[in-house]
Amino acid sequence: MCFSAPVSFAASAGLGVIGGASLKKAKKKYRYLAAMPLLFGLQQFFEGMQWLTAEPNMFYAYAFLLFAFIIWPTYIPLAIYKAERLKKRKQILTTIISMGAFASLFLMIILYNETLDVSVIGHSIAYSLDVPLYQIYVGVVYYVAVTVGSFFVASDKLLNVFGGLVLFAAFVAWTFFSAAFVSVWCFMSAILSLFIYYFIYKR
C-alpha cells in the first residue's frame, strides 16, 4: 500500500465534497456525524502538505496529530451521543465521552512533553513519540475502545456496521503497518467515513 501527496490531496478533496453534501442533507441531530468526512478531509490535507516538504514539517505534523490525538477521542463519542435516541445508550455514551476527554487531555500532555519524530517508513508517514512500548499498547487499546466502541453502543445498526469497518481497518493497520499505525489507520478511517454520507442519506 503506497501513500503520497496526490493520494492525501485526492482524499482530502473527495472528503470535503462528501462532507459538505452530508452537512447540507443532515438533520440537526446528525450534523456532528455529517461533519466527520469534512474533518477527515482537513486532516488528510495536512498530511498531504507533510509529503510535499523535503524535511519533516512539525507544524503539519502537530496539525495532523491534533485531529488524531485530541479531536477524535472526544468528538466521535459526542457525535454518536447527539445522534442517539435511546436514553440508556446516551447514558453509556456520556461515560465514553468522559473517557474520550481524558484520552484527549492525556495525549495533549504527551504531545507537549515528549519529542515527536516524523519519518517515512514503507511509503507511509510514521509519527513517533519517546514513550515506553507498553504505554503505546495500552494507549492503542484504550483509544480504540473509546472511538470504535462508541459506534457499537449506538442503537442504529448502520453505525454498528461502520464501527465494525473501522475496527477491521485498525486491525489491518496494526498488523501490517504498525510503525506508521496512526497515519495508516487515519487514512483508512477517512476513506471509510464516506459511509457517513450513505448513513445520512438513509436517515
Helices and strands as residue ranges (DSSP letters): H 5-25, G 28-30, H 31-34, H 36-52, H 58-65, I 66-71, H 72-83, H 87-113, E 116-121, E 124-129, H 133-153, H 157-176, G 178-180, H 181-192, H 195-202
